[in-house]
Amino acid sequence: MTLTTTDQGPLSGIRVLEVTHMLAGPYCGMLLADLGADVIKVESPQGDIARRVGPHHIGPHNVYFASLNRSKRSVCLDLGTPAGQSALGELAAGAHALITNMRPPIIRKLGLTYEQLKSWNERLVCVALTGYGLTGPYAERPAYDYVIQALAGVMALTGDPDGPPTKAGYSIVDNSAGIMGAVGLLAKIIEGKGGQVDISLYDVVLSQLNYLAAAYLNAGERPRRYPSGGHPYFVPAQVFPTRDGYLALFISHDQFWQRFADEVNKPQWRSDPRFATMKGRSANRELVVSEVETLLKTDDTARWVERLGKLDIVVAGVETLERALEGDLAAARAMIDTIHTPDGDFRLVGNPIKLSGYEAHHRPPPLLGEHTHEILTYKSRA
């Protein structure tokens, strides 16, 4: 079975079957496709539910689906039938890996584990992205990004101190799990042995709590929320209102604080022990934050970015999504891609992995079953 591609990326020659839906699994597969892997999306006759999410379409293409499934091919199989299972096995025989993000009972029912597929291909890498893992007391529970953020403590960490627990502004759990899935898949391929890659969304989030988790596990320090997203250790490091908007300011070392004090003509901030050192500022957080906030309200966001940026102080204006997408930085980093189709052009965010000697040229997302005949016909001749 061969997939003809127009781009020879670093993963050219790697063939991945993707039996996924919604976000984590498709994002994992798309990262690999962006880098040249041959990703074949195996869909039921009803298709990935993501094809029906949201109101936006370009011709027959759903925009939500397109954002997670470019540069793939689609084959339509009913895995609940013997014929579908046989076709899946034959596809697996010619693949390097399979990705799924169904619930564990469904993964096993559809025959998507390594133990179920190794008779077709002992070197196959099977990646399962699930809410709580293939094993454990919660393995059979359904999960989405929202509930994992809640259960793993992320919502309790997010928001203002007196406000309700708050989710992150985008699907950070699903996206992070997709990245981990790609890493695990490639690690097994490099190892040269087939096997199971078991990635739990819950585990992924816990692993990313790193320094907060370490502080609790080793010193019993319970994390707390600070106003305006304040950092637990660095002060000032949070969002501040300005005369015309908001500013994200992060002063990590005393040398930058001293530069800041000089720029705003506050010599007392250099000498007063409550301000002069990180230890002092951390111990007097409310006082420091109050004075910095009063100061920053005296000028516009752009002016503060200009003034403090010249001093190598870490600072940025708080932008809307539309301004970020349409801004000069996204364009300069080639992070907005245009994909041409007969029905119109898609504009999608690009791949953040920039590799020397390779520039991805993305293909449109596949229609449901668009490549079934081509793939299964070739398989039957192999």
KEDO-367029 format. One line per 4 residues: number of its first residue (from 1); their letters; for each residue x, y, z of C-alpha. Coordinates in Angstrom, 3 decimals, decimal comma. Layout:
BEGIN
NUM = a = X:Y:Z  ...
***
This chain:
BEGIN
1 = mtlt = 0,000:0,000:0,000  1,552:3,279:-1,089  0,501:6,862:-0,519  1,652:9,281:-3,165
5 = ttdq = 2,662:12,620:-1,662  3,878:15,851:-3,157  6,040:16,778:-0,153  8,966:14,700:1,073
9 = gpls = 9,099:15,616:4,742  11,298:14,108:7,453  8,592:11,532:8,209  8,137:10,568:4,566
13 = girv = 7,731:6,804:4,383  6,109:6,547:7,821  2,553:5,276:7,478  0,049:5,940:10,270
17 = levt = -3,530:4,728:10,583  -5,745:7,083:12,543  -8,977:5,770:14,076  -9,933:8,900:15,963
21 = hmla = -12,518:11,578:16,542  -12,755:15,171:17,741  -9,419:16,607:18,883  -6,590:14,800:20,718
25 = gpyc = -6,199:11,939:18,236  -6,696:14,031:15,091  -4,229:16,646:16,359  -1,653:13,926:16,998
29 = gmll = -2,105:12,598:13,469  -2,024:16,049:11,904  1,311:16,882:13,546  2,760:13,774:11,908
33 = adlg = 1,114:14,523:8,554  2,523:18,056:8,648  5,994:16,512:8,849  5,430:14,227:5,884
37 = advi = 3,922:11,073:7,377  1,343:9,168:5,356  -1,694:9,499:7,660  -4,778:7,519:6,683
41 = kves = -7,867:8,458:8,663  -10,101:5,409:9,123  -13,683:6,609:9,586  -17,007:4,933:10,187
45 = pqgd = -19,745:5,383:7,577  -21,013:8,300:9,722  -17,576:9,931:9,811  -15,684:11,717:12,554
49 = iarr = -18,157:13,695:14,681  -15,854:16,694:14,198  -17,237:16,949:10,660  -20,474:18,182:12,254
53 = vgph = -19,108:20,548:14,924  -19,680:24,277:14,516  -21,494:26,301:11,868  -18,618:27,185:9,542
57 = higp = -18,009:25,515:6,177  -16,080:26,159:2,998  -17,954:24,212:0,363  -18,372:20,661:1,729
61 = hnvy = -15,529:21,102:4,243  -16,275:21,746:7,909  -13,842:24,335:9,297  -13,523:22,690:12,736
65 = fasl = -12,666:19,374:11,084  -10,262:21,054:8,670  -8,303:22,608:11,539  -7,343:19,129:12,763
69 = nrsk = -7,243:16,973:9,653  -5,301:18,627:6,831  -2,904:16,591:4,697  -4,599:13,275:5,552
73 = rsvc = -6,531:10,761:3,514  -9,837:9,198:4,498  -10,933:5,598:4,127  -14,408:4,536:5,211
77 = ldlg = -14,665:1,202:7,078  -17,309:-0,327:9,324  -15,094:-1,817:12,017  -18,105:-3,490:13,588
81 = tpag = -18,211:-6,000:10,736  -15,899:-8,907:9,861  -15,138:-7,264:6,513  -14,171:-4,018:8,223
85 = qsal = -11,959:-5,841:10,699  -10,251:-7,759:7,914  -9,603:-4,564:5,969  -8,215:-2,885:9,094
89 = gela = -5,853:-5,787:9,672  -4,553:-5,640:6,126  -4,025:-1,893:6,439  -2,198:-2,468:9,733
93 = agah = 0,067:-4,997:8,037  1,481:-2,210:5,886  1,563:0,528:8,537  4,087:1,690:11,099
97 = alit = 1,574:2,910:13,668  -2,074:3,284:14,618  -3,557:6,115:16,690  -6,899:6,001:18,461
101 = nmrp = -8,615:8,125:21,095  -11,750:6,120:21,761  -12,709:4,895:25,241  -10,869:1,689:26,256
105 = piir = -13,954:-0,583:25,964  -14,520:0,679:22,419  -10,820:0,411:21,578  -10,926:-3,262:22,534
109 = klgl = -14,288:-3,867:20,878  -12,962:-2,478:17,592  -9,708:-4,423:17,853  -7,377:-1,427:18,099
113 = tyeq = -4,860:-2,589:20,731  -1,409:-3,936:19,984  -2,342:-7,357:21,357  -5,239:-7,533:18,909
117 = lksw = -3,253:-6,335:15,895  0,218:-7,806:16,402  -0,693:-10,943:14,459  -0,926:-8,679:11,411
121 = nerl = 2,241:-6,736:12,168  4,540:-7,325:15,150  6,323:-4,011:14,578  3,114:-1,972:14,663
125 = vcva = 3,018:0,836:17,250  -0,476:1,299:18,713  -1,108:4,638:20,430  -4,153:4,955:22,690
129 = ltgy = -5,062:8,456:23,869  -7,723:8,047:26,558  -9,102:10,071:29,434  -7,744:7,920:32,240
133 = gltg = -5,555:5,280:30,596  -6,118:1,764:29,318  -5,901:0,457:32,892  -6,856:1,770:36,306
137 = pyae = -10,082:2,415:38,212  -11,340:5,117:35,831  -10,351:3,406:32,589  -13,901:2,900:31,328
141 = rpay = -15,137:6,393:32,138  -15,809:8,887:29,349  -13,764:12,085:29,476  -13,340:15,382:27,707
145 = dyvi = -10,819:18,179:28,081  -13,176:20,072:30,428  -13,519:17,310:33,014  -9,815:16,457:32,969
149 = qala = -9,003:20,100:33,720  -11,431:19,853:36,631  -10,214:16,528:38,031  -6,481:17,212:37,684
153 = gvma = -6,631:20,500:39,585  -6,162:22,885:36,663  -9,509:24,640:37,088  -8,845:25,138:40,798
157 = ltgd = -5,578:26,872:39,889  -7,118:29,175:37,296  -8,999:32,439:37,750  -9,089:35,155:40,387
161 = pdgp = -8,927:34,176:44,083  -12,561:35,017:44,811  -13,935:33,712:41,525  -15,113:30,249:40,518
165 = ptka = -12,765:27,573:39,176  -12,046:28,407:35,553  -11,034:26,374:32,524  -8,203:27,383:30,255
169 = gysi = -9,289:29,402:27,234  -8,710:26,594:24,744  -8,463:22,781:24,720  -5,053:22,635:26,359
173 = vdns = -5,462:19,044:27,601  -6,450:17,553:24,249  -3,729:19,422:22,401  -1,066:18,458:24,939
177 = agim = -2,142:14,821:24,784  -1,873:14,895:21,001  1,709:16,114:21,245  2,557:13,417:23,799
181 = gavg = 1,005:10,833:21,515  3,234:11,896:18,640  6,314:11,750:20,894  5,433:8,288:22,179
185 = llak = 4,715:7,015:18,675  8,018:8,245:17,275  9,936:6,913:20,299  8,640:3,395:19,630
189 = iieg = 9,339:3,663:15,911  12,920:4,747:16,620  13,247:1,851:19,069  12,319:-0,447:16,211
193 = kggq = 9,880:-2,559:18,192  6,128:-2,719:18,044  3,992:-2,290:21,130  1,374:-0,310:22,978
197 = vdis = 1,665:3,395:23,835  -0,787:4,197:26,643  -1,359:7,938:27,162  -3,917:9,228:29,633
201 = lydv = -5,101:12,824:29,357  -5,160:12,897:33,155  -1,515:11,782:33,336  -0,520:14,387:30,758
205 = vlsq = -1,983:17,208:32,832  -0,407:15,993:36,075  2,984:15,835:34,362  2,626:19,464:33,280
209 = lnyl = 1,969:20,670:36,813  5,699:19,988:37,412  6,965:22,739:39,783  3,586:23,261:41,450
213 = aaay = 3,252:19,533:42,051  6,850:19,274:43,266  6,300:22,080:45,801  3,329:20,232:47,252
217 = lnag = 4,829:16,731:47,127  8,092:17,784:48,766  7,189:20,735:50,979  3,429:20,497:51,420
221 = erpr = 2,922:23,867:49,727  -0,640:24,194:48,532  -0,954:26,267:45,357  -3,148:29,331:45,494
225 = ryps = -4,592:31,741:42,994  -3,350:35,301:42,791  -5,221:38,240:41,260  -4,767:38,860:37,550
229 = gghp = -2,931:35,579:37,002  -0,061:36,447:39,341  2,912:34,067:39,473  3,372:32,284:42,830
233 = yfvp = 7,073:33,147:43,135  7,903:36,122:40,904  6,631:39,642:41,678  5,597:41,554:39,647
237 = aqvf = 4,575:38,899:37,154  0,946:39,212:36,100  -1,500:41,176:33,961  -1,849:44,886:34,738
241 = ptrd = -4,340:47,465:33,444  -2,859:50,349:31,470  -4,384:53,616:30,307  -5,925:51,953:27,248
245 = gyla = -5,795:48,201:27,783  -3,802:45,500:29,547  -0,141:44,586:29,850  1,495:41,263:30,727
249 = lfis = 4,639:42,049:32,711  7,082:39,447:34,040  10,106:40,592:36,031  12,106:37,497:36,876
253 = hdqf = 15,392:38,871:38,249  16,449:41,827:40,343  18,553:43,293:37,546  15,394:43,755:35,466
257 = wqrf = 13,605:45,302:38,429  16,421:47,812:38,756  16,136:48,703:35,067  12,396:49,097:35,503
261 = adev = 12,868:51,382:38,509  15,330:53,557:36,601  13,041:53,803:33,560  10,074:54,998:35,614
265 = nkpq = 12,172:57,284:37,828  11,547:55,401:41,059  14,964:55,354:42,793  13,328:54,298:46,066
269 = wrsd = 12,393:50,991:44,465  16,106:50,257:44,197  16,861:50,927:47,871  13,714:50,027:49,797
273 = prfa = 14,168:46,380:50,942  10,472:45,738:50,342  11,059:46,410:46,633  14,748:45,947:45,890
277 = tmkg = 14,951:42,140:45,952  12,746:39,328:44,760  12,478:38,078:48,336  11,287:41,483:49,486
281 = rsan = 8,823:41,902:46,634  7,406:38,439:47,185  6,913:39,133:50,901  5,218:42,454:50,115
285 = relv = 3,261:41,382:47,047  0,160:43,522:47,627  2,153:46,705:48,156  4,408:46,137:45,146
289 = vsev = 1,551:45,178:42,845  -0,511:48,170:43,950  2,264:50,656:43,219  3,168:49,073:39,886
293 = etll = -0,498:49,046:38,868  -0,896:52,729:39,701  2,175:53,521:37,633  1,224:51,450:34,587
297 = ktdd = -2,175:53,132:34,362  -0,422:56,389:33,468  0,536:55,329:29,933  -0,743:53,282:27,007
301 = tarw = 0,038:49,611:26,484  2,044:50,172:23,298  4,199:52,770:25,002  4,997:50,437:27,896
305 = verl = 5,873:47,645:25,467  8,219:50,006:23,650  9,830:51,471:26,763  10,289:48,250:28,700
309 = gkld = 11,070:46,116:25,678  14,149:48,239:25,006  15,409:47,194:28,440  14,967:43,470:27,692
313 = ivva = 12,183:43,289:30,259  9,678:40,563:29,412  6,495:42,379:28,453  3,634:42,171:25,968
317 = gvet = 0,273:43,718:25,348  -2,755:41,510:25,937  -4,089:40,919:22,436  -7,347:39,482:21,173
321 = lera = -7,289:36,290:19,143  -8,059:38,178:15,944  -5,196:40,615:16,480  -2,802:37,756:17,208
325 = legd = -3,805:35,896:14,043  -3,666:38,961:11,808  -0,543:40,461:13,374  2,934:40,851:11,951
329 = laaa = 4,481:38,206:14,208  2,229:35,378:13,012  2,965:36,368:9,412  6,709:36,616:9,980
333 = rami = 6,747:33,158:11,563  4,678:31,691:8,697  2,049:30,556:11,169  -0,977:31,263:8,978
337 = dtih = -1,350:28,856:6,070  -3,655:29,125:3,097  -4,877:25,839:1,643  -6,477:26,013:-1,784
341 = tpdg = -9,502:23,911:-2,719  -11,930:24,102:-5,662  -14,567:25,322:-3,200  -12,492:28,136:-1,726
345 = dfrl = -9,429:28,757:0,380  -8,874:27,698:3,980  -6,756:29,786:6,319  -5,433:27,646:9,149
349 = vgnp = -2,727:27,972:11,764  0,490:26,293:10,653  2,810:23,804:12,291  5,072:25,344:14,966
353 = ikls = 7,910:22,894:14,275  10,275:24,668:11,889  12,838:22,287:10,392  15,834:23,294:8,301
357 = gyea = 15,547:22,080:4,725  11,817:21,387:4,893  8,780:23,539:4,272  5,415:21,844:4,538
361 = hhrp = 2,823:22,413:1,815  -0,435:21,304:3,343  -3,184:19,524:1,462  -6,907:20,020:2,078
365 = ppll = -8,685:17,863:4,658  -10,226:14,765:3,105  -13,877:14,300:2,369  -15,433:11,328:4,145
369 = geht = -14,162:8,174:2,448  -12,541:10,202:-0,317  -9,670:7,738:-0,748  -11,428:4,470:0,131
373 = heil = -11,405:3,058:-3,382  -7,812:4,049:-4,035  -6,487:2,615:-0,771  -8,531:-0,580:-0,656
377 = tyks = -8,000:-1,294:-4,348  -4,247:-1,049:-3,909  -4,440:-3,171:-0,751  -6,305:-5,900:-2,595
381 = ra = -3,557:-6,035:-5,216  -0,668:-6,076:-2,734
***
